[in-house]
Amino acid sequence: MSQPSKKNIEDSAVRKGLPIKCKGLTYYPVTMANYETFVSCRDAWALRIGSLPVRYAAKDYLNAVFCFENDEVKEGRAITGLFQRIITLWLLALRIDCNLDDFFRKNIFLRERNNDIEIDHVEVQQGAVKAEISATDFAVYVRPLLAKQNGIVLPDESDNIELVESAEELEEIQGRNKKKLDLNINDLIASVAYQSNVRERDIDDWTVREFVYRRRAIERGLRFKIMAQAEMSGMVTFKNGNPCPSWFADVIDNSYGTVSAANLGRQIGQVEGQNNS
């Protein structure tokens, strides 16, 4: 019998909510007890580098954000705190509790490259383990792992940025005609708890990934039930067939589950409003 591949072992650990070692450090899935912090950092983790000005396109993820925000400061413009939120979520996954200002000052090591000050590596102390994570390792290993552990969809940088922006603009235009929802984290958690027949406080022990997939399952099941009942009644017909033909699988589409820099500030404002609700 062949041995399971590294990817299969990792996928199994992700599904079971187990910690995973990577580059000498142990990564834990974020739990719902820290959901508000996770939500405030998630969009920064899913940022498309191609949505930043073109001069950052050739840089790795961490340095693209770092250099972009440094340049914003030099130009006297307000920054959205992308880099801070990236580090916050990273430390949360490592379960390291420390002062961010101290971490930035003592643990991030810089270099000069092509007239830019960039990140060379970051020193991380996790218990008795000390590791150096290069900016390249962060982009290649750390970012994808943390995203997989926590149900974050990362952008495909090979996608045509013009098509992505057109899709986002179309979505925004279509959204203007929709009723606005009073979105807040408390109601979301209460709704998932109700549909799952558990207490809200029980969800604190869930991983964020478990919560995300449970919410999707609930939404998919409700859509399937409504559409199936409508179709069976004979009162409704769908031109291209039932848009929700399965209760356990989504229909494949070409929508982009990514975030652009242009929309980030507005979305962060919405998140802060939700957290204050």
N, C-alpha and C positions, 0 to 999 in steps of 0.2 A: 504494500500500500504506500503510495507517495505521501510525502510529508506536506502539510499545508504550507502555502507560500506566506511570506512575510505580510503581504497585503491582506490575505485572508485572515491571518491571526489578528492583524490590526483592525480589520473590519468587524471581527467578532468582538473584540474588546470595546470598540466604539458602541456597538449595538447593546452590549451588556452594561455599559456605563463604567467600565473599569479604567484605572489609570494606565497610561502608556508612556514608556521611556523613549526619549528622543534626544540625541546629542548629549547624553549624560544626565539629563534632567527628567523628572517625572511630571507628566501633565495629567491633571485631573479634569474631568468634565465639570463645567460650572453648574451649580445647582440653582434651583428656583429661589432659594433663600437670598441669592444675589442677583435676582432677575432685573431689578431696576438698573443696577450698575451695568449688567450685560447689555441691556437694551440701549443704554446711552453710548456704549462703545462699539456695538455691532456694525453700524454703518461705516465707521472708519476702517474696520477690518475688511469690509467688502468693497472698499473704494477701488474704482478702475483707474489705473495709472494713466491710461490714455485720455482721461477726462481732465487731467492737469495740463498746464501749458506745455507745449511741445518740447521745451528744453529739458524736461524731466523724464521724457519717454524712455531714454536709454538707461536710466538708473534702476536699481532694484527697488522693491516696494518700500522698504524702510527708509532708504536714502532719498527716494523721490519725495516722500512726505516730509522728511526732516529738512531737506534743502528748500522745498517749496515754502514751508512755514518760516524758515530762516529768512528767505528773501522777502516774504510778506512783512516781517518785522522790520527789515532794513528799509522797506518802502513806506513804512509808517502805516500799514494797513492792519486792520483787526484780523486775528487768526481764529479759526474755528476749533483749535485744540485737537486736531487729528492725531498728532504724534502722542500727546498725553493720553488719549483714549486707547491708542494701540498698546502702549506700555501698561496701562491700567488693566486691560483685559489679559495681557500676557501674564502679569504678576498674579492676577486672580486665578488663572488656570494652573499656575505653579503653586498656588496657595502660599504665597509670600506676602506678608503684611509689613510694609515699610513706608517711610515717608518718601513721596515721589520726588520732591526737590533734592533730597539727599541721594536718591537713586540716580537721578540725572547727573548730579555733580560728581559722584564717586564711581559709578559703574559703567558709564558710557564713554568709550574711548574714540577719539576722532583722528582724522588724517586729512591732509590736503591733497586733492586730486583734481586736475584740470581746473585750477583756480576756484574750486569749491571746497568747503569744509564738509567732509562726509563722516559717517559713522564707520569705523573700522570693525569694532566688535563691542559686545556688551558682556560684562562680567556678572554672573548670577551666582549667588550663594543660596542654595536650597538645603537647609539643615547642615549636614556635614559635607555635602557635595558642592564643589565649586566648579563652574564651567564657563568657558568663553564661547559665546555665540556670535559668529560673524554675521554681517548684514546679508551675505549670500545665503548662509545656512538658514537664517530667519525666513528668507523668501522661499527657499526651496523646500524646507522641512517643517519649520515651526508654524508658519501661517497656514499651510494646507491641513496640518494635523489638528490644530486648534479649531479650524473651521469645520472639519469633519466631526470632531467630538461634540460640537455645539450647534450643528444644523445650520451653519452659515454658508450661503451660496457665494462662491468666489467668482469674479468675472473672468471671462475668457478674453485675454488681452489681444488675441488674434482676430477678434470680431471687428468688423469695419465700424470705426467710431462714428462715422456719419450716419450709418444705419441705426446704431444704438441710440444716438441722440434723436433721430427722427422718431423712433419707437417711443422714446420717453416724452417727446413733445406731443405725439398723438395721444398717449395715455393721459397726459395732463389736460389736453383739450377735451377728451371724452369725459374726464372726471369732473369737468365744470358742470355738466348736466346731471350729475348724480347727487343724491341727497347726502349732505355731510353727516358723518356719524360722530357721536360724542365718545371718542376712543379714550380709554384709560386702562391701565394695567390691572387695577382692582377688579373691574367688571370682566376683563378677559379671563383672569384666573378663576373668578367665581363661576363663569359660564362653563369653563372646561371642567371644574370640579363638579358642577351640577350634572353635566352630561356624562361624567365618569363615575358618578355616584360615590364620591369621596368628599371629605371635608377639605376646605380651602387650606387649612394649616398642614394637611397631609402632603400637599403638593410641594411644600418647601423642600422635602427630601428628594423630589424628582430632579433628574438632570434637565437642563434647558433643552437638550436634544429630545429627550423623552416627551417633554411638554409640547415642543414644536410639532413632533410627529403625531402626538395624540390630538392636538388641535386640528391638524390637517385631516386626520382620519375622521374626526367628528364632522368637519365641514364637508368632506367628500361623501360621507354617509348620508348627511342631510340632503345634499344636492341630488344624489342618486335616488333617494326615496321620493323627493318632490317631483323630479323629472319622470321617473318611472310611473308614478301615480297619474301624472298629467297625461302621459302617453297612453296608458292603459284605459283611461277614461274615454278615449276616442274624441275628446273635445279639443285636443291639441295635437298638432303634427309638427315635426321638426324637419326643415328642408334638407339638412345634411345629416339626419339621424340624431338620436339622443345625444346631447352634448355632454352628458355625464353617464356613460354606459356601464360603469363599474363602481362598486362600493369600496373596492380595495386598491384601485389603480387610477392614476390621473391620466387624462388625455395628453399626449405629447403635443407641445406647441413651441413656438419660436420666440416666446417672450423673454426678456432679459431680466433676470433676478439680480441686478447689480445697481450700484449707486454711483451717480456722477458727482463731481465736485460742485457743479452748479446747483444741484438740488440738495446738497448735504446740509447747508445752513438752515434751509427751511425745515427739513426733516428733523434736525436736532432741536429746533424750536418747538416742534410738535411733541417730541419726546419729553422735553423739559416740562411742557404743559401737562403731559400725561402724568409725569412723576409728581407734579404738584397738586394733582387732583385728589 
